[in-house]
Structures are given as C-alpha cells and as structure tokens.
C-alpha cells in the first residue's frame, strides 16, 4: 500500500525454490516460505545454521530470491517468509496484531522451534521487517545474530514514502484494495525500469498486494507511523544475550537516511556498512554487494 514496493526482484531472480509452509506454533497458523537447504558439505554440518529473512511492508518472500542460492551454497540453510497477512500467508483480522510487537512475538515462537531442532538462527529484517526483527529479539528469541537491513530506529520519517503511506491508507479505507493497488501502479509507472519489466514480475507485484490481508496493510502502516525509538532497549538486550548485530543500508536509501542508520548502529554497538549502487532494497538492487558483506560477517559469528 505504500505505493512503492519494498523491493523489486529482477525477472531472472524469480527462479523456483522449494516453497513450503512454516508453522508459527499456532499463533497465526502456517506462513508461506521459500526454503533452501544448505549445501551438502562439511561446513553445513558444522555451522548448523538457518538464516530467517523477513520482508518489509508490501513485500514478500520473493524479495530475497537473489540471496537464497548463495546463502545455501555458503553452508547456511535459508528460509524467506511472508509475514502473517502478506501475499500467500493468512493472518488475523485485527489491525493491532500487525504492529511490530505481536509479529515479533510470533516470529520468536518460530525461532524457538528452530533452536529446539539444533539450528542456530541468523535473523535478517528488511525495512518494516527490521522493526519486526528487533521486536523478535525483545520477545526473547534465541539468536546467533541479528541483521537490520534498510530499517530505522523508530517511525518512518517525513518524506515521499510517508506521504505515499498516508495516501494509500486513505484509498484502502475509503475505496478498498483495488483503489490502493491503483495508487501502487501509478507510482510504479514512473519507474524508468517499469516498461521493461517482464509480465510475470508485474503480475507478482500486483498479486502480492491484492492478496494481502487489508487489516495487515493498515496495521503495518500504523506500525510505520507510530513505532517508538527502542534502540536503547534493544542495545541492552543484545548486550545481555551476547547477540551480535549488523546494520546495513543502501547508499541512497530514501526511507530512513543512511546517517540515521549509522547512528542507530553506533547506539547498538553494531557493525555498519553502506552498500553502493542501492537505494532501499539492496537485496534486489545490488545483491552481490549485500552478500559480500553479509556472508563473511555471518560466518564469523557462527565460527567464533
């Protein structure tokens, strides 16, 4: 509903992966996921790790398609999910259930199940998914590491994305999902890459909005408007649980500024990197640069 998709996969990045349902321990029921088992090698057995990738507002598991094979080839199982209410996952009908706190509590249950299976979980949250990821940490999820990708310390600041959020909410409340989608398509149309996009990609971007739960879009929009600054609380929790943290952003992020994300990283005592040739979604805009930072960091966390 933000009138700008959180990420835009390239057509070549939509290759099929093993799709399945992941049980969220009964809180919201199963959610849709793309899952790739780690390469069958000694590293995979030694690391026994799962990367759990959480998309942003109006996003979906497909946003992480460019990362799945490289992460798996590095010996780490990877699971990219739709959040409850997104695209192919069911969700509750109450808007407040889509704020970062409730969604984070649900993900914490999933992570506890993975940990009980002997998996070491690396949690990555993109954009709104980053706000959910920090709520997951605050809910007590056992993690081997936290990565915050193009997300900020608090609510979405004033700017084009915040304006689009407000316009999208008004359209959805007053005229329904089709009207909100028309706003999305109008904004897509001014993207210079839009005319050359493959029809199947355009269909995905349309379908994942229209198939989302309306209460989910409205609740997440409120989360983006009203989320408080919880960085100090998160810092204390990471320090007490000894969970390492990495903050990454595109050099031209137009949601939360790189400067605000650098400040957040400093407050978290986290590593920080700015990724070239990327805006708000390095996972699709420059996945190679993202992986070049992500994989060595994750391997260091898992082997230290």
C-alpha positions in Angstrom: 0.0 0.0 0.0 3.0 2.3 0.3 2.7 2.9 -3.5 6.3 1.8 -3.8 7.1 -1.9 -3.4 9.6 -2.6 -0.7 11.7 -4.5 -3.3 11.6 -5.3 -7.0 13.1 -8.6 -8.0 14.5 -8.9 -11.5 12.7 -11.4 -13.7 15.8 -13.7 -13.6 15.6 -13.7 -9.8 12.2 -15.4 -9.8 13.6 -18.9 -10.4 11.7 -21.6 -8.4 12.8 -22.5 -5.0 11.4 -25.0 -2.5 8.2 -23.4 -1.3 6.5 -24.7 1.8 4.5 -23.7 4.8 6.3 -22.9 8.1 4.3 -23.4 11.3 4.2 -20.4 13.6 3.4 -22.5 16.6 -0.3 -21.9 16.3 -0.3 -18.2 16.9 -1.4 -17.3 13.3 -1.1 -20.7 11.6 1.4 -21.7 8.9 3.0 -19.0 6.8 4.4 -19.2 3.3 8.1 -19.5 2.8 10.8 -20.1 0.3 13.3 -22.5 1.8 16.7 -23.8 0.6 18.6 -26.5 2.4 22.3 -25.8 3.0 24.7 -27.3 0.5 25.6 -30.9 1.5 29.1 -30.2 2.8 31.1 -30.3 5.9 30.6 -26.6 6.5 26.8 -27.0 6.6 27.1 -29.7 9.2 29.5 -27.7 11.3 27.5 -24.4 11.1 24.0 -26.0 11.6 22.6 -22.6 11.0 19.4 -21.2 9.5 19.0 -17.7 8.1 15.5 -16.4 8.6 14.7 -13.5 6.2 11.8 -11.1 7.0 10.4 -8.8 4.3 9.2 -5.2 4.5 5.8 -3.6 4.2 4.0 -4.7 0.9 6.9 -7.1 0.4 7.1 -10.8 0.3 9.5 -13.8 0.5 10.3 -13.4 -3.2 12.2 -10.2 -2.4 15.0 -12.4 -1.2 15.2 -14.7 -4.2 18.6 -13.4 -5.3 20.1 -14.3 -1.9 18.8 -17.9 -1.5 21.2 -19.9 -3.5 24.4 -18.0 -2.4 23.4 -18.3 1.3 22.7 -22.0 0.8 25.9 -22.5 -1.1 27.7 -21.0 1.9 26.5 -23.8 4.1 23.6 -22.0 5.8 20.0 -23.1 5.4 17.9 -20.2 4.3 14.2 -19.5 4.9 12.5 -16.4 3.4 9.0 -15.9 4.7 5.9 -13.8 4.1 4.9 -12.2 7.3 1.4 -13.2 8.5 -1.1 -11.4 6.3 1.3 -10.9 3.4 0.8 -12.3 0.0 0.4 -16.1 0.4 0.2 -16.2 4.2 -3.0 -16.0 6.3 -3.2 -13.5 9.1 -5.6 -12.2 11.8 -8.3 -9.6 11.1 -7.3 -7.2 13.8 -5.0 -4.3 12.7 -3.1 -4.1 16.0 -1.9 -7.7 15.5 0.3 -6.4 12.7 2.3 -4.0 14.8 6.0 -5.0 15.3 5.4 -6.3 18.8 2.8 -9.0 18.1 4.5 -10.1 14.8 7.8 -10.2 16.7 6.3 -12.4 19.4 5.1 -14.8 16.6 8.5 -15.0 15.0 10.1 -15.6 18.4 8.0 -18.8 18.6 9.1 -20.0 15.2 12.8 -19.3 16.1 12.4 -21.2 19.4 11.2 -24.2 17.4 14.2 -24.0 15.0 16.5 -23.7 18.0 14.9 -26.7 19.6 15.9 -28.6 16.4 19.5 -27.6 17.0 19.5 -24.8 14.5 21.5 -21.5 15.1 19.3 -18.8 13.8 20.5 -15.7 12.0 17.6 -13.2 11.7 17.5 -10.6 9.0 14.8 -8.0 8.8 14.4 -5.6 5.8 12.6 -2.3 6.3 9.4 -2.9 8.3 10.7 -6.4 8.7 13.6 -4.8 10.7 11.2 -3.3 13.2 9.6 -6.8 13.5 13.0 -8.4 13.9 14.0 -6.2 16.8 10.6 -6.9 18.4 11.5 -10.6 18.0 14.8 -10.0 19.9 12.9 -8.2 22.6 10.5 -11.1 22.8 13.4 -13.3 23.9 14.1 -15.2 20.7 17.3 -17.2 20.9 19.6 -15.9 18.1 23.1 -16.4 16.7 22.9 -12.9 15.2 20.7 -10.0 14.1 20.9 -8.1 10.8 18.9 -4.9 10.2 18.7 -4.0 6.5 17.5 -0.6 5.5 15.4 -0.1 8.6 15.5 2.7 11.2 15.4 3.4 14.9 11.7 4.5 15.0 8.8 5.5 12.8 9.2 6.2 9.1 10.4 9.9 8.8 8.6 12.5 6.8 9.2 12.2 3.0 7.8 10.7 -0.1 7.3 7.2 1.4 5.5 8.6 4.4 3.2 10.6 2.1 2.6 7.6 -0.1 1.7 5.6 3.1 -0.9 8.2 4.1 -2.4 8.3 0.6 -2.5 4.5 0.3 -4.2 4.1 3.7 -6.9 6.7 2.8 -7.6 4.9 -0.5 -7.8 1.5 1.2 -10.1 2.6 3.9 -12.4 4.6 1.7 -12.4 2.6 -1.6 -10.9 -0.8 -0.9 -7.9 -2.8 -2.1 -8.4 -2.2 -5.8 -8.1 1.6 -5.2 -5.0 1.2 -3.1 -3.5 -1.0 -5.8 -4.2 1.6 -8.5 -2.1 4.1 -6.5 0.7 1.5 -6.4 0.6 1.0 -10.1 0.5 4.8 -10.7 3.8 5.1 -8.8 5.3 2.1 -10.5 4.5 3.6 -13.9 7.0 6.5 -13.2 9.8 4.0 -12.5 12.1 4.0 -15.6 12.5 0.3 -15.3 8.8 -0.4 -15.3 8.2 -0.6 -19.1 11.0 -3.2 -19.5 9.9 -5.5 -16.6 8.7 -9.0 -17.5 4.9 -9.6 -17.3 5.3 -12.2 -14.7 7.2 -9.8 -12.4 4.5 -7.1 -12.9 1.9 -9.8 -12.0 3.8 -10.7 -8.8 3.9 -7.1 -7.7 0.2 -6.7 -8.3 -0.9 -10.0 -6.8 1.1 -9.7 -3.6 -0.7 -6.5 -2.7 -4.2 -7.6 -3.8 -3.8 -11.0 -1.9 -2.6 -9.4 1.3 -4.9 -9.1 4.3 -6.3 -5.5 4.3 -6.0 -5.3 8.1 -2.4 -6.3 7.7 -1.6 -3.4 5.4 -3.4 -1.0 7.7 -1.8 -2.4 10.8 1.7 -2.3 9.4 1.1 1.2 8.1 0.3 2.2 11.7 3.5 0.5 12.8 5.5 2.6 10.4 3.8 5.7 11.7 3.9 5.2 15.4 6.8 2.9 16.2 8.8 4.4 19.1 12.6 4.5 19.3 13.5 1.3 21.0 17.2 1.3 20.2 18.4 1.7 23.8 16.2 -1.2 24.9 17.4 -3.4 22.0 21.0 -2.5 22.8 20.6 -3.7 26.4 19.0 -6.9 25.2 21.7 -7.6 22.6 24.4 -6.9 25.2 22.9 -9.1 27.9 22.3 -12.0 25.5 25.6 -11.6 23.6 23.9 -11.5 20.3 26.0 -9.7 17.6 24.3 -7.2 15.3 25.0 -5.8 11.8 23.3 -2.8 10.3 23.3 -2.4 6.5 21.8 0.1 4.1 21.8 1.3 0.5 23.8 4.4 -0.1 20.8 6.2 -1.4 18.1 4.8 1.0 15.0 7.0 0.7 13.2 5.6 3.7 15.4 6.0 6.7 18.6 8.0 5.9 22.0 6.3 6.0 23.0 8.8 8.6 20.2 7.8 10.9 21.0 4.1 10.4 24.7 4.8 11.1 23.7 6.5 14.4 21.5 3.5 15.2 24.4 1.1 14.6 26.6 3.2 16.9 24.0 3.1 19.7 23.7 -0.7 19.2 27.5 -1.1 19.2 26.9 -2.9 15.9 28.9 -3.2 12.7 27.7 -0.9 10.0 28.1 -0.9 6.2 26.7 1.3 3.4 26.1 -0.6 0.2 26.9 1.1 -3.2 24.5 1.3 -6.1 21.5 0.6 -3.9 18.6 2.6 -2.5 16.1 0.9 -0.1 16.4 -2.7 -1.3 20.0 -3.9 -1.8 18.6 -7.4 -1.7 17.3 -6.8 -5.3 19.2 -3.7 -6.3 22.8 -4.9 -5.6 22.6 -8.4 -4.0 26.3 -9.1 -4.8 27.4 -6.2 -2.6 25.0 -7.2 0.1 26.2 -10.8 0.1 29.9 -9.7 0.1 29.3 -8.1 3.5 26.6 -10.4 4.9 28.2 -13.8 4.4 31.7 -13.1 5.9 30.0 -11.5 8.9 27.6 -14.4 9.4 30.4 -16.9 9.1 32.5 -15.0 11.7 29.5 -15.0 14.1 29.0 -18.8 13.6 32.6 -19.8 14.0 33.7 -17.5 16.8 
